[in-house]
């Protein structure tokens, strides 16, 4: 058991007892990188889920186990702080630690390190259990989380919410494609980030590094639907740039994101 | 040195001396799969290039070496025969063997196997060297291919060409996105396959397995451009279905594909 400070620097942060830590190494492949040869943020999300999935499998509560119970883990929020974005062919270590759970939510942290031990990123995340047939959130079953060695707490962990889009600068439409739908039968979490990034200017993306990304999923989008990806941007006092994103599916907000950037 | 039969069952096939074989294992990640939990064809292309890239690096002629010479390998054709499509979490072995080269083209085979040794797929491919500044094909430099242990042959290997689209059934437009451009500064080869597949019907894709795919790249597409992905389909005598694809960029044909499918 490790004592872990959750929600670094946020309101309501506290030292809490966390569960069994797990780590895995991976090499960053060229097809997981953007045009500058650095790991793309959508691919980071995919890699993180692979690592937590490996831990679940190792503890005997992997996808086979949850699917037998008619449920699957669904991420509803990620909050990422980047120290450095890893690059093509680099080997990195990802550690993940389950933190706690309550009736509906389970919390987990991730940290990435380079082989010299320097921290690359920290990620706070929250998951819910979805009933695979009803496609609805259901209470977390104790037998699924017991091997994580985490405590049930009645209090919810308050993660910072992405900011609300108030002023619209740019928007672009995207139709959900066949390969956006993954083996969990819904749009892969990483695709919302694709849609958010693609509204930003090519030269901006090439000349800036993501230093913070807060992404919150609100409502599933279905195959063939057309989403609108909207963005506004603000220059912060310290010279960094903040982009505020909203992915809309008709009247519904499907996803909201706040991203902070610094010049390369 | 291995004697290898290139271009299985095609006109002009012959036993030729091939070069140094290389193999690598990989696990199929969930985000590399389609909604049925099987490896998607675009991701297979990415994985293949990773394996040949690893061989180049191991032989001292990796990307660092080619970039110093101002060039990069570019795939211009793949011809894939599937015996079985690997599935999520499956560990597979990929073998690759460089075959021969001539003034402009270099040929390489890939084979995939499951851990029981059953063959999953065979892939014939051809590569050219691109000058990174002029973005033009240049003659193959001997120092880049020497470690492969392959022979220079004046005769070109004739790979089967994808069929020409004659009748149009369906088409869809796609705009090149930021993350379609990879660290090689052009649209990643796998994305053309995304565009080809996404024109087919969701239910068709879910109920059919790809058994053959021939993809030939003709002309680079640039960021922001809008491509038209067109398809027609034919039912073969043996009950399989053939789809004939064309990706157009304005007046230019960017890519052509022939795919064969069987019912799952």
Interface residues (C-beta under 8 A of the other chain):
Chain A: X29 X30 X31 X33 X34 X35 X36 X37 X40 X42 X46 X49 X50 X53 X57 X88 X89 X177 X178 X179 X181 X182 X183 X184 X185 X188 X190 X194 X197 X198 X200 X202 X205 X223 X224
Chain B: X29 X30 X31 X33 X34 X35 X36 X37 X40 X42 X46 X49 X50 X53 X57 X88 X89 X177 X178 X179 X181 X182 X183 X184 X185 X188 X190 X194 X197 X198 X200 X202 X205 X223 X224
